[in-house]
């Protein structure tokens, strides 16, 4: 199925994982009715997750440096 598209297959698996991470974060946040949630995650996921959270109108993405200063 993915013959000749190895790079695309790898990226789609990685992006799918990031969507699952997003889903888990949002699900936990909703269950706890938390106003804020802090996430520590590996650098390989940061840009993709930032993009996903920016596209989620229910979420506001705030850089950790805002609170760590």
ChimeraX attribute file (.defattr): number of C-alpha atoms within 10 A of each C-alpha:
attribute: neighborCount
match mode: 1-to-1
recipient: residues
	/A:1	5
	/A:2	9
	/A:3	6
	/A:4	8
	/A:5	9
	/A:6	10
	/A:7	9
	/A:8	11
	/A:9	14
	/A:10	12
	/A:11	11
	/A:12	12
	/A:13	10
	/A:14	15
	/A:15	16
	/A:16	12
	/A:17	14
	/A:18	19
	/A:19	15
	/A:20	12
	/A:21	15
	/A:22	16
	/A:23	12
	/A:24	12
	/A:25	14
	/A:26	17
	/A:27	12
	/A:28	12
	/A:29	14
	/A:30	11
	/A:31	8
	/A:32	10
	/A:33	9
	/A:34	10
	/A:35	7
	/A:36	10
	/A:37	10
	/A:38	9
	/A:39	8
	/A:40	7
	/A:41	10
	/A:42	7
	/A:43	8
	/A:44	10
	/A:45	14
	/A:46	13
	/A:47	9
	/A:48	15
	/A:49	18
	/A:50	16
	/A:51	11
	/A:52	15
	/A:53	16
	/A:54	13
	/A:55	12
	/A:56	12
	/A:57	7
	/A:58	8
	/A:59	12
	/A:60	11
	/A:61	11
	/A:62	11
	/A:63	10
	/A:64	11
	/A:65	7
	/A:66	7
	/A:67	7
	/A:68	6
	/A:69	5
